[in-house]
Amino acid sequence: MLFMAKYVFKCSDIGMNCGFEASAKSIDELMPKIVEHAKTAHNITEINEDLKNKVTSAIKKKMF
Ligand SMILES: [Zn+2]
């Protein structure tokens, strides 16, 4: 059996007043998109441990 999973991140899930949403097939693929968005949209150039944990726990896995 092959399951297709999708990882979804919403900026609003970490308390940002922002409509950004990103999805990818793996967390490894999703992370760079979030980092890039944080940089361009929120001026966050350094993702510290605290923020990384927040982001990681906000990522939802969806099966379809
Ligand atoms: Zn955002």
N, CA, C, O and the ligand as a Tripos MOL2 file, in Angstrom:
@<TRIPOS>MOLECULE
protein
  257   255    65     0     0
PROTEIN
NO_CHARGES

@<TRIPOS>ATOM
      1 N           0.8390   -1.2110    0.0000 N.3       1 MET1
      2 CA          0.0000    0.0000    0.0000 C.3       1 MET1
      3 C           0.8650    1.2490    0.0000 C.2       1 MET1
      4 O           1.8290    1.3610    0.7570 O.2       1 MET1
      5 N           0.5070    2.1580   -0.8440 N.am      2 LEU2
      6 CA          1.2590    3.4040   -0.9110 C.3       2 LEU2
      7 C           0.3680    4.5590   -0.4630 C.2       2 LEU2
      8 O          -0.7100    4.7960   -1.0080 O.2       2 LEU2
      9 N           0.8550    5.2560    0.5390 N.am      3 PHE3
     10 CA          0.0970    6.4030    1.0240 C.3       3 PHE3
     11 C           0.7500    7.6910    0.5590 C.2       3 PHE3
     12 O           1.9690    7.8510    0.6310 O.2       3 PHE3
     13 N          -0.0670    8.5920    0.0880 N.am      4 MET4
     14 CA          0.4290    9.9090   -0.2700 C.3       4 MET4
     15 C           0.1540   10.8540    0.8900 C.2       4 MET4
     16 O          -0.9860   11.0170    1.3240 O.2       4 MET4
     17 N           1.1790   11.4470    1.3640 N.am      5 ALA5
     18 CA          1.0100   12.3940    2.4700 C.3       5 ALA5
     19 C           1.4250   13.7810    2.0250 C.2       5 ALA5
     20 O           2.2780   13.9590    1.1550 O.2       5 ALA5
     21 N           0.8040   14.7360    2.6410 N.am      6 LYS6
     22 CA          1.1290   16.1210    2.3360 C.3       6 LYS6
     23 C           1.3240   16.8560    3.6560 C.2       6 LYS6
     24 O           0.5470   16.6840    4.5950 O.2       6 LYS6
     25 N           2.3430   17.6550    3.7150 N.am      7 TYR7
     26 CA          2.5970   18.4400    4.9150 C.3       7 TYR7
     27 C           2.1920   19.8810    4.6620 C.2       7 TYR7
     28 O           2.6070   20.5030    3.6840 O.2       7 TYR7
     29 N           1.3770   20.3920    5.5640 N.am      8 VAL8
     30 CA          0.8310   21.7320    5.3790 C.3       8 VAL8
     31 C           1.2010   22.6430    6.5470 C.2       8 VAL8
     32 O           1.1030   22.2560    7.7110 O.2       8 VAL8
     33 N           1.6210   23.8380    6.2170 N.am      9 PHE9
     34 CA          1.9270   24.8360    7.2460 C.3       9 PHE9
     35 C           1.1450   26.1120    6.9850 C.2       9 PHE9
     36 O           1.1180   26.6290    5.8690 O.2       9 PHE9
     37 N           0.5120   26.6050    8.0370 N.am     10 LYS10
     38 CA         -0.1830   27.8880    7.9300 C.3      10 LYS10
     39 C           0.4540   28.8600    8.8970 C.2      10 LYS10
     40 O           0.6330   28.5670   10.0790 O.2      10 LYS10
     41 N           0.7870   30.0100    8.3770 N.am     11 CYS11
     42 CA          1.4320   31.0370    9.1840 C.3      11 CYS11
     43 C           0.5600   31.4440   10.3740 C.2      11 CYS11
     44 O           1.0720   31.7290   11.4560 O.2      11 CYS11
     45 N          -0.7400   31.4680   10.1700 N.am     12 SER12
     46 CA         -1.6490   31.8830   11.2340 C.3      12 SER12
     47 C          -1.6150   30.9080   12.4110 C.2      12 SER12
     48 O          -1.9870   31.2690   13.5280 O.2      12 SER12
     49 N          -1.1700   29.6750   12.1650 N.am     13 ASP13
     50 CA         -1.0990   28.6770   13.2350 C.3      13 ASP13
     51 C          -0.0150   28.9770   14.2650 C.2      13 ASP13
     52 O          -0.0440   28.4520   15.3780 O.2      13 ASP13
     53 N           0.9390   29.8240   13.8880 N.am     14 ILE14
     54 CA          1.9280   30.2100   14.8970 C.3      14 ILE14
     55 C           1.6610   31.6290   15.4000 C.2      14 ILE14
     56 O           2.5470   32.2900   15.9410 O.2      14 ILE14
     57 N           0.4300   32.0770   15.2090 N.am     15 GLY15
     58 CA          0.0110   33.3480   15.7900 C.3      15 GLY15
     59 C           0.2820   34.5740   14.9350 C.2      15 GLY15
     60 O           0.1400   35.7070   15.3950 O.2      15 GLY15
     61 N           0.6790   34.3390   13.6700 N.am     16 MET16
     62 CA          0.9240   35.4610   12.7810 C.3      16 MET16
     63 C          -0.3910   35.9020   12.1380 C.2      16 MET16
     64 O          -1.2480   35.0800   11.8150 O.2      16 MET16
     65 N          -0.5270   37.1930   11.9650 N.am     17 ASN17
     66 CA         -1.6790   37.7390   11.2630 C.3      17 ASN17
     67 C          -1.3550   37.7320    9.7700 C.2      17 ASN17
     68 O          -1.0600   38.7640    9.1670 O.2      17 ASN17
     69 N          -1.4210   36.5360    9.2020 N.am     18 CYS18
     70 CA         -0.8900   36.3360    7.8650 C.3      18 CYS18
     71 C          -1.6050   35.1580    7.2120 C.2      18 CYS18
     72 O          -1.8860   34.1560    7.8690 O.2      18 CYS18
     73 N          -1.8940   35.2790    5.9400 N.am     19 GLY19
     74 CA         -2.6430   34.2410    5.2390 C.3      19 GLY19
     75 C          -1.7740   33.2390    4.4940 C.2      19 GLY19
     76 O          -2.2720   32.4410    3.6990 O.2      19 GLY19
     77 N          -0.4760   33.2870    4.7560 N.am     20 PHE20
     78 CA          0.4430   32.3930    4.0470 C.3      20 PHE20
     79 C           0.1860   30.9290    4.3860 C.2      20 PHE20
     80 O          -0.0290   30.5540    5.5390 O.2      20 PHE20
     81 N           0.2160   30.1310    3.3450 N.am     21 GLU21
     82 CA          0.0360   28.7040    3.5140 C.3      21 GLU21
     83 C           0.9940   27.9940    2.5560 C.2      21 GLU21
     84 O           1.0940   28.3640    1.3870 O.2      21 GLU21
     85 N           1.6940   26.9790    3.0530 N.am     22 ALA22
     86 CA          2.6140   26.2430    2.1970 C.3      22 ALA22
     87 C           2.4000   24.7520    2.3880 C.2      22 ALA22
     88 O           2.0430   24.2960    3.4750 O.2      22 ALA22
     89 N           2.6220   24.0020    1.3240 N.am     23 SER23
     90 CA          2.5240   22.5570    1.4570 C.3      23 SER23
     91 C           3.6080   21.8920    0.6180 C.2      23 SER23
     92 O           4.0710   22.4320   -0.3870 O.2      23 SER23
     93 N           3.9960   20.7020    1.0660 N.am     24 ALA24
     94 CA          5.0190   19.9460    0.3490 C.3      24 ALA24
     95 C           4.8750   18.4720    0.7120 C.2      24 ALA24
     96 O           4.1290   18.1040    1.6190 O.2      24 ALA24
     97 N           5.6060   17.6460   -0.0170 N.am     25 LYS25
     98 CA          5.4930   16.2080    0.2030 C.3      25 LYS25
     99 C           6.2720   15.7220    1.4210 C.2      25 LYS25
    100 O           6.0240   14.6400    1.9510 O.2      25 LYS25
    101 N           7.2140   16.5470    1.8450 N.am     26 SER26
    102 CA          7.9710   16.1810    3.0440 C.3      26 SER26
    103 C           8.3200   17.4330    3.8400 C.2      26 SER26
    104 O           8.2850   18.5520    3.3280 O.2      26 SER26
    105 N           8.6550   17.2120    5.1020 N.am     27 ILE27
    106 CA          9.0230   18.3410    5.9580 C.3      27 ILE27
    107 C          10.3090   18.9790    5.4400 C.2      27 ILE27
    108 O          10.4750   20.1980    5.4870 O.2      27 ILE27
    109 N          11.2090   18.1390    4.9490 N.am     28 ASP28
    110 CA         12.4680   18.6450    4.3870 C.3      28 ASP28
    111 C          12.2370   19.5980    3.2230 C.2      28 ASP28
    112 O          13.0110   20.5290    3.0050 O.2      28 ASP28
    113 N          11.1630   19.3530    2.4790 N.am     29 GLU29
    114 CA         10.8260   20.1970    1.3420 C.3      29 GLU29
    115 C          10.0680   21.4470    1.7890 C.2      29 GLU29
    116 O          10.1560   22.5110    1.1760 O.2      29 GLU29
    117 N           9.3250   21.2780    2.8740 N.am     30 LEU30
    118 CA          8.4710   22.3580    3.3600 C.3      30 LEU30
    119 C           9.2610   23.4340    4.1060 C.2      30 LEU30
    120 O           9.0050   24.6280    3.9530 O.2      30 LEU30
    121 N          10.2200   22.9910    4.9110 N.am     31 MET31
    122 CA         11.0040   23.9120    5.7360 C.3      31 MET31
    123 C          11.6070   25.0990    4.9730 C.2      31 MET31
    124 O          11.4560   26.2430    5.4010 O.2      31 MET31
    125 N          12.2940   24.8380    3.8370 N.am     32 PRO32
    126 CA         12.8810   25.9750    3.1030 C.3      32 PRO32
    127 C          11.8440   27.0010    2.6560 C.2      32 PRO32
    128 O          12.1300   28.1970    2.6050 O.2      32 PRO32
    129 N          10.6350   26.5320    2.3300 N.am     33 LYS33
    130 CA          9.5740   27.4590    1.9140 C.3      33 LYS33
    131 C           9.1700   28.3600    3.0710 C.2      33 LYS33
    132 O           8.9270   29.5530    2.8890 O.2      33 LYS33
    133 N           9.0990   27.7760    4.2650 N.am     34 ILE34
    134 CA          8.7220   28.5410    5.4500 C.3      34 ILE34
    135 C           9.8170   29.5400    5.8070 C.2      34 ILE34
    136 O           9.5430   30.6940    6.1350 O.2      34 ILE34
    137 N          11.0590   29.0750    5.7350 N.am     35 VAL35
    138 CA         12.2020   29.9380    6.0370 C.3      35 VAL35
    139 C          12.2390   31.1260    5.0770 C.2      35 VAL35
    140 O          12.4600   32.2660    5.4860 O.2      35 VAL35
    141 N          12.0200   30.8400    3.7970 N.am     36 GLU36
    142 CA         12.0080   31.8820    2.7730 C.3      36 GLU36
    143 C          10.8870   32.8770    3.0290 C.2      36 GLU36
    144 O          11.0830   34.0870    2.9090 O.2      36 GLU36
    145 N           9.7130   32.3660    3.3810 N.am     37 HIS37
    146 CA          8.5720   33.2370    3.6610 C.3      37 HIS37
    147 C           8.8260   34.1070    4.8850 C.2      37 HIS37
    148 O           8.5200   35.3000    4.8880 O.2      37 HIS37
    149 N           9.3900   33.4970    5.9250 N.am     38 ALA38
    150 CA          9.6840   34.2360    7.1570 C.3      38 ALA38
    151 C          10.6140   35.4060    6.8680 C.2      38 ALA38
    152 O          10.4800   36.4910    7.4340 O.2      38 ALA38
    153 N          11.5660   35.1510    5.9640 N.am     39 LYS39
    154 CA         12.5470   36.1630    5.6140 C.3      39 LYS39
    155 C          11.9140   37.3040    4.8240 C.2      39 LYS39
    156 O          12.0840   38.4740    5.1640 O.2      39 LYS39
    157 N          11.1720   36.9500    3.7550 N.am     40 THR40
    158 CA         10.6460   37.9720    2.8610 C.3      40 THR40
    159 C           9.4240   38.6830    3.4230 C.2      40 THR40
    160 O           9.2530   39.8820    3.2010 O.2      40 THR40
    161 N           8.5740   37.9630    4.1460 N.am     41 ALA41
    162 CA          7.3240   38.5620    4.6060 C.3      41 ALA41
    163 C           7.4030   39.1030    6.0280 C.2      41 ALA41
    164 O           6.7210   40.0710    6.3640 O.2      41 ALA41
    165 N           8.2320   38.4850    6.8630 N.am     42 HIS42
    166 CA          8.2450   38.8830    8.2780 C.3      42 HIS42
    167 C           9.5930   39.3860    8.7590 C.2      42 HIS42
    168 O           9.7670   39.7000    9.9360 O.2      42 HIS42
    169 N          10.5460   39.4610    7.8390 N.am     43 ASN43
    170 CA         11.8710   39.9640    8.1870 C.3      43 ASN43
    171 C          12.5700   39.1430    9.2660 C.2      43 ASN43
    172 O          13.3980   39.6570   10.0180 O.2      43 ASN43
    173 N          12.2230   37.8680    9.3290 N.am     44 ILE44
    174 CA         12.8640   36.9740   10.2990 C.3      44 ILE44
    175 C          14.0320   36.2860    9.5840 C.2      44 ILE44
    176 O          13.8320   35.3900    8.7640 O.2      44 ILE44
    177 N          15.2390   36.7160    9.9050 N.am     45 THR45
    178 CA         16.4060   36.1810    9.2100 C.3      45 THR45
    179 C          17.0290   35.0200    9.9640 C.2      45 THR45
    180 O          17.8030   34.2420    9.4050 O.2      45 THR45
    181 N          16.6850   34.9140   11.2280 N.am     46 GLU46
    182 CA         17.2410   33.8230   12.0080 C.3      46 GLU46
    183 C          16.1230   33.0460   12.6830 C.2      46 GLU46
    184 O          15.3520   33.5890   13.4750 O.2      46 GLU46
    185 N          16.0530   31.7570   12.3500 N.am     47 ILE47
    186 CA         15.0490   30.8970   12.9810 C.3      47 ILE47
    187 C          15.6880   30.2730   14.2080 C.2      47 ILE47
    188 O          16.5100   29.3640   14.0910 O.2      47 ILE47
    189 N          15.3200   30.7510   15.3670 N.am     48 ASN48
    190 CA         15.8990   30.1690   16.5810 C.3      48 ASN48
    191 C          15.1600   28.8900   16.9900 C.2      48 ASN48
    192 O          14.1390   28.5280   16.4050 O.2      48 ASN48
    193 N          15.6920   28.2300   17.9900 N.am     49 GLU49
    194 CA         15.1620   26.9330   18.4290 C.3      49 GLU49
    195 C          13.6850   27.0300   18.8020 C.2      49 GLU49
    196 O          12.8870   26.1520   18.4740 O.2      49 GLU49
    197 N          13.3390   28.1130   19.4940 N.am     50 ASP50
    198 CA         11.9730   28.3210   19.9510 C.3      50 ASP50
    199 C          10.9970   28.4180   18.7870 C.2      50 ASP50
    200 O           9.9350   27.7950   18.7870 O.2      50 ASP50
    201 N          11.3820   29.2140   17.7960 N.am     51 LEU51
    202 CA         10.5280   29.4040   16.6190 C.3      51 LEU51
    203 C          10.4500   28.1240   15.7890 C.2      51 LEU51
    204 O           9.4000   27.7820   15.2440 O.2      51 LEU51
    205 N          11.5670   27.4350   15.7070 N.am     52 LYS52
    206 CA         11.6210   26.1880   14.9540 C.3      52 LYS52
    207 C          10.6580   25.1540   15.5510 C.2      52 LYS52
    208 O           9.9570   24.4450   14.8300 O.2      52 LYS52
    209 N          10.6450   25.0880   16.8790 N.am     53 ASN53
    210 CA          9.7280   24.1730   17.5600 C.3      53 ASN53
    211 C           8.2760   24.5480   17.2960 C.2      53 ASN53
    212 O           7.4300   23.6830   17.0740 O.2      53 ASN53
    213 N           8.0010   25.8470   17.3230 N.am     54 LYS54
    214 CA          6.6540   26.3510   17.0580 C.3      54 LYS54
    215 C           6.2020   25.9510   15.6600 C.2      54 LYS54
    216 O           5.0950   25.4530   15.4570 O.2      54 LYS54
    217 N           7.0950   26.1830   14.7070 N.am     55 VAL55
    218 CA          6.7980   25.8820   13.3060 C.3      55 VAL55
    219 C           6.5770   24.3810   13.1190 C.2      55 VAL55
    220 O           5.6210   23.9510   12.4730 O.2      55 VAL55
    221 N           7.4830   23.6010   13.6980 N.am     56 THR56
    222 CA          7.3950   22.1380   13.5550 C.3      56 THR56
    223 C           6.0840   21.5990   14.1090 C.2      56 THR56
    224 O           5.4680   20.7190   13.5080 O.2      56 THR56
    225 N           5.6560   22.1250   15.2570 N.am     57 SER57
    226 CA          4.4230   21.6190   15.8460 C.3      57 SER57
    227 C           3.1890   22.1390   15.1250 C.2      57 SER57
    228 O           2.0970   21.5940   15.2900 O.2      57 SER57
    229 N           3.3530   23.1930   14.3240 N.am     58 ALA58
    230 CA          2.2210   23.7440   13.5720 C.3      58 ALA58
    231 C           2.0220   23.0320   12.2360 C.2      58 ALA58
    232 O           0.9740   23.1640   11.6030 O.2      58 ALA58
    233 N           3.0300   22.2800   11.8150 N.am     59 ILE59
    234 CA          2.9300   21.5600   10.5350 C.3      59 ILE59
    235 C           1.9670   20.3730   10.6940 C.2      59 ILE59
    236 O           2.0920   19.5630   11.6130 O.2      59 ILE59
    237 N           1.0380   20.3040    9.7980 N.am     60 LYS60
    238 CA          0.0490   19.2200    9.8520 C.3      60 LYS60
    239 C           0.2510   18.2630    8.6930 C.2      60 LYS60
    240 O           0.5300   18.6710    7.5650 O.2      60 LYS60
    241 N           0.1040   17.0000    8.9910 N.am     61 LYS61
    242 CA          0.2430   15.9810    7.9740 C.3      61 LYS61
    243 C          -1.1430   15.5940    7.4720 C.2      61 LYS61
    244 O          -2.0450   15.2760    8.2480 O.2      61 LYS61
    245 N          -1.2790   15.6310    6.1740 N.am     62 LYS62
    246 CA         -2.5810   15.2750    5.6020 C.3      62 LYS62
    247 C          -2.4410   14.0850    4.6650 C.2      62 LYS62
    248 O          -1.5120   14.0330    3.8590 O.2      62 LYS62
    249 N          -3.3300   13.1590    4.7630 N.am     63 MET63
    250 CA         -3.3320   12.0090    3.8520 C.3      63 MET63
    251 C          -4.4000   12.2220    2.7980 C.2      63 MET63
    252 O          -5.4830   12.7380    3.0770 O.2      63 MET63
    253 N          -4.0820   11.8270    1.6200 N.am     64 PHE64
    254 CA         -5.1080   11.9260    0.5800 C.3      64 PHE64
    255 C          -4.8970   10.8410   -0.4720 C.2      64 PHE64
    256 O          -5.6610   10.7570   -1.4340 O.2      64 PHE64
    257 ZN          3.4640   34.7400    7.2110 Zn       65 ZN65
@<TRIPOS>BOND
     1     1     2 1
     2     2     3 1
     3     3     4 2
     4     3     5 am
     5     5     6 1
     6     6     7 1
     7     7     8 2
     8     7     9 am
     9     9    10 1
    10    10    11 1
    11    11    12 2
    12    11    13 am
    13    13    14 1
    14    14    15 1
    15    15    16 2
    16    15    17 am
    17    17    18 1
    18    18    19 1
    19    19    20 2
    20    19    21 am
    21    21    22 1
    22    22    23 1
    23    23    24 2
    24    23    25 am
    25    25    26 1
    26    26    27 1
    27    27    28 2
    28    27    29 am
    29    29    30 1
    30    30    31 1
    31    31    32 2
    32    31    33 am
    33    33    34 1
    34    34    35 1
    35    35    36 2
    36    35    37 am
    37    37    38 1
    38    38    39 1
    39    39    40 2
    40    39    41 am
    41    41    42 1
    42    42    43 1
    43    43    44 2
    44    43    45 am
    45    45    46 1
    46    46    47 1
    47    47    48 2
    48    47    49 am
    49    49    50 1
    50    50    51 1
    51    51    52 2
    52    51    53 am
    53    53    54 1
    54    54    55 1
    55    55    56 2
    56    55    57 am
    57    57    58 1
    58    58    59 1
    59    59    60 2
    60    59    61 am
    61    61    62 1
    62    62    63 1
    63    63    64 2
    64    63    65 am
    65    65    66 1
    66    66    67 1
    67    67    68 2
    68    67    69 am
    69    69    70 1
    70    70    71 1
    71    71    72 2
    72    71    73 am
    73    73    74 1
    74    74    75 1
    75    75    76 2
    76    75    77 am
    77    77    78 1
    78    78    79 1
    79    79    80 2
    80    79    81 am
    81    81    82 1
    82    82    83 1
    83    83    84 2
    84    83    85 am
    85    85    86 1
    86    86    87 1
    87    87    88 2
    88    87    89 am
    89    89    90 1
    90    90    91 1
    91    91    92 2
    92    91    93 am
    93    93    94 1
    94    94    95 1
    95    95    96 2
    96    95    97 am
    97    97    98 1
    98    98    99 1
    99    99   100 2
   100    99   101 am
   101   101   102 1
   102   102   103 1
   103   103   104 2
   104   103   105 am
   105   105   106 1
   106   106   107 1
   107   107   108 2
   108   107   109 am
   109   109   110 1
   110   110   111 1
   111   111   112 2
   112   111   113 am
   113   113   114 1
   114   114   115 1
   115   115   116 2
   116   115   117 am
   117   117   118 1
   118   118   119 1
   119   119   120 2
   120   119   121 am
   121   121   122 1
   122   122   123 1
   123   123   124 2
   124   123   125 am
   125   125   126 1
   126   126   127 1
   127   127   128 2
   128   127   129 am
   129   129   130 1
   130   130   131 1
   131   131   132 2
   132   131   133 am
   133   133   134 1
   134   134   135 1
   135   135   136 2
   136   135   137 am
   137   137   138 1
   138   138   139 1
   139   139   140 2
   140   139   141 am
   141   141   142 1
   142   142   143 1
   143   143   144 2
   144   143   145 am
   145   145   146 1
   146   146   147 1
   147   147   148 2
   148   147   149 am
   149   149   150 1
   150   150   151 1
   151   151   152 2
   152   151   153 am
   153   153   154 1
   154   154   155 1
   155   155   156 2
   156   155   157 am
   157   157   158 1
   158   158   159 1
   159   159   160 2
   160   159   161 am
   161   161   162 1
   162   162   163 1
   163   163   164 2
   164   163   165 am
   165   165   166 1
   166   166   167 1
   167   167   168 2
   168   167   169 am
   169   169   170 1
   170   170   171 1
   171   171   172 2
   172   171   173 am
   173   173   174 1
   174   174   175 1
   175   175   176 2
   176   175   177 am
   177   177   178 1
   178   178   179 1
   179   179   180 2
   180   179   181 am
   181   181   182 1
   182   182   183 1
   183   183   184 2
   184   183   185 am
   185   185   186 1
   186   186   187 1
   187   187   188 2
   188   187   189 am
   189   189   190 1
   190   190   191 1
   191   191   192 2
   192   191   193 am
   193   193   194 1
   194   194   195 1
   195   195   196 2
   196   195   197 am
   197   197   198 1
   198   198   199 1
   199   199   200 2
   200   199   201 am
   201   201   202 1
   202   202   203 1
   203   203   204 2
   204   203   205 am
   205   205   206 1
   206   206   207 1
   207   207   208 2
   208   207   209 am
   209   209   210 1
   210   210   211 1
   211   211   212 2
   212   211   213 am
   213   213   214 1
   214   214   215 1
   215   215   216 2
   216   215   217 am
   217   217   218 1
   218   218   219 1
   219   219   220 2
   220   219   221 am
   221   221   222 1
   222   222   223 1
   223   223   224 2
   224   223   225 am
   225   225   226 1
   226   226   227 1
   227   227   228 2
   228   227   229 am
   229   229   230 1
   230   230   231 1
   231   231   232 2
   232   231   233 am
   233   233   234 1
   234   234   235 1
   235   235   236 2
   236   235   237 am
   237   237   238 1
   238   238   239 1
   239   239   240 2
   240   239   241 am
   241   241   242 1
   242   242   243 1
   243   243   244 2
   244   243   245 am
   245   245   246 1
   246   246   247 1
   247   247   248 2
   248   247   249 am
   249   249   250 1
   250   250   251 1
   251   251   252 2
   252   251   253 am
   253   253   254 1
   254   254   255 1
   255   255   256 2
@<TRIPOS>SUBSTRUCTURE
     1 MET1         2 RESIDUE 1 A MET
     2 LEU2         6 RESIDUE 1 A LEU
     3 PHE3        10 RESIDUE 1 A PHE
     4 MET4        14 RESIDUE 1 A MET
     5 ALA5        18 RESIDUE 1 A ALA
     6 LYS6        22 RESIDUE 1 A LYS
     7 TYR7        26 RESIDUE 1 A TYR
     8 VAL8        30 RESIDUE 1 A VAL
     9 PHE9        34 RESIDUE 1 A PHE
    10 LYS10       38 RESIDUE 1 A LYS
    11 CYS11       42 RESIDUE 1 A CYS
    12 SER12       46 RESIDUE 1 A SER
    13 ASP13       50 RESIDUE 1 A ASP
    14 ILE14       54 RESIDUE 1 A ILE
    15 GLY15       58 RESIDUE 1 A GLY
    16 MET16       62 RESIDUE 1 A MET
    17 ASN17       66 RESIDUE 1 A ASN
    18 CYS18       70 RESIDUE 1 A CYS
    19 GLY19       74 RESIDUE 1 A GLY
    20 PHE20       78 RESIDUE 1 A PHE
    21 GLU21       82 RESIDUE 1 A GLU
    22 ALA22       86 RESIDUE 1 A ALA
    23 SER23       90 RESIDUE 1 A SER
    24 ALA24       94 RESIDUE 1 A ALA
    25 LYS25       98 RESIDUE 1 A LYS
    26 SER26      102 RESIDUE 1 A SER
    27 ILE27      106 RESIDUE 1 A ILE
    28 ASP28      110 RESIDUE 1 A ASP
    29 GLU29      114 RESIDUE 1 A GLU
    30 LEU30      118 RESIDUE 1 A LEU
    31 MET31      122 RESIDUE 1 A MET
    32 PRO32      126 RESIDUE 1 A PRO
    33 LYS33      130 RESIDUE 1 A LYS
    34 ILE34      134 RESIDUE 1 A ILE
    35 VAL35      138 RESIDUE 1 A VAL
    36 GLU36      142 RESIDUE 1 A GLU
    37 HIS37      146 RESIDUE 1 A HIS
    38 ALA38      150 RESIDUE 1 A ALA
    39 LYS39      154 RESIDUE 1 A LYS
    40 THR40      158 RESIDUE 1 A THR
    41 ALA41      162 RESIDUE 1 A ALA
    42 HIS42      166 RESIDUE 1 A HIS
    43 ASN43      170 RESIDUE 1 A ASN
    44 ILE44      174 RESIDUE 1 A ILE
    45 THR45      178 RESIDUE 1 A THR
    46 GLU46      182 RESIDUE 1 A GLU
    47 ILE47      186 RESIDUE 1 A ILE
    48 ASN48      190 RESIDUE 1 A ASN
    49 GLU49      194 RESIDUE 1 A GLU
    50 ASP50      198 RESIDUE 1 A ASP
    51 LEU51      202 RESIDUE 1 A LEU
    52 LYS52      206 RESIDUE 1 A LYS
    53 ASN53      210 RESIDUE 1 A ASN
    54 LYS54      214 RESIDUE 1 A LYS
    55 VAL55      218 RESIDUE 1 A VAL
    56 THR56      222 RESIDUE 1 A THR
    57 SER57      226 RESIDUE 1 A SER
    58 ALA58      230 RESIDUE 1 A ALA
    59 ILE59      234 RESIDUE 1 A ILE
    60 LYS60      238 RESIDUE 1 A LYS
    61 LYS61      242 RESIDUE 1 A LYS
    62 LYS62      246 RESIDUE 1 A LYS
    63 MET63      250 RESIDUE 1 A MET
    64 PHE64      254 RESIDUE 1 A PHE
    65 ZN65       257 GROUP 0 **** ****
